[in-house]
Amino acid sequence: RKEVEQDPGPFNVPEGATVAFNCTYSNSASQSFFWYRQDCRKEPKLLMSVYSSGNEDGRFTAQLNRASQYISLLIRDSKLSDSATYLCVVNPLTGGGNKLTFGTGTQLKVEL
Amino acid sequence: DGGITQSPKYLFRKEGQNVTLSCEQNLNHDAMYWYRQDPGQGLRLIYYSQIVNDFQKGDIAEGYSVSREKKESFPLTVTSAQKNPTAFYLCASSNRGRGDTEAFFGQGTRLTVV
């Protein structure tokens, strides 16, 4: 089983739609979770951290479900500019150190 | 400005040659990472380092080597033993510990073997 798994997509959605991505992780001891956004041929950039209580930033909401070992990202009122690949990142903090592990990413295409 | 810098942006190498990719950060981060990304794929971890003079193999370390002689620098050497080195290489850094461990990335190096 992969350490971090995501549905690769693509998710093709109309502008204004709400779209949700899930990401599952295998290490139940994982401590830190993030969502990154990557545009074509660019480096990934942090979208948001994922906290145990869930967190929201404008149209974006991230949640963590430790019991089922998954994190989610919800995008409301999607814009054309949201088209990108969304990467789930888990830090299992192995042996007291960091080992940031990425999922393969979910591609989102927002269309008119 | 604080940040992480990779150089060069594009690199062409003849088959059979070693090549070293540079990664420098002035964010005062302890942890640094090298990832490889192939077209349409996610990021795969090559090597990572938690502290100066220490580093660990990631998931695809074969054919690569690193050093961490300074906190700011984490160069990656792609050796001739790497069978398929053409890829997009990304360096990142982060704090250590349980909080604020998000990674900051350089702009990447596109390596092409000709």
Chai-1 contact restraints between the chains, C-beta under 6 A:
chainA,res_idxA,chainB,res_idxB,connection_type,confidence,min_distance_angstrom,max_distance_angstrom,comment,restraint_id
A,Q31,B,R98,contact,1.0,0.0,6.0,A-B,restraint_1
A,S32,B,T101,contact,1.0,0.0,6.0,A-B,restraint_2
A,F34,B,E102,contact,1.0,0.0,6.0,A-B,restraint_3
A,E43,B,L90,contact,1.0,0.0,6.0,A-B,restraint_4
A,E43,B,F105,contact,1.0,0.0,6.0,A-B,restraint_5
A,E43,B,Q107,contact,1.0,0.0,6.0,A-B,restraint_6
A,E43,B,G108,contact,1.0,0.0,6.0,A-B,restraint_7
A,P44,B,F105,contact,1.0,0.0,6.0,A-B,restraint_8
A,L46,B,E102,contact,1.0,0.0,6.0,A-B,restraint_9
A,N91,B,T101,contact,1.0,0.0,6.0,A-B,restraint_10
A,G97,B,Q50,contact,1.0,0.0,6.0,A-B,restraint_11
A,N98,B,A31,contact,1.0,0.0,6.0,A-B,restraint_12
A,N98,B,R96,contact,1.0,0.0,6.0,A-B,restraint_13
A,N98,B,T101,contact,1.0,0.0,6.0,A-B,restraint_14
A,K99,B,Y48,contact,1.0,0.0,6.0,A-B,restraint_15
A,L100,B,A103,contact,1.0,0.0,6.0,A-B,restraint_16
A,F102,B,G42,contact,1.0,0.0,6.0,A-B,restraint_17
A,F102,B,L43,contact,1.0,0.0,6.0,A-B,restraint_18
A,G103,B,G42,contact,1.0,0.0,6.0,A-B,restraint_19
A,T104,B,G42,contact,1.0,0.0,6.0,A-B,restraint_20
A,G105,B,G42,contact,1.0,0.0,6.0,A-B,restraint_21
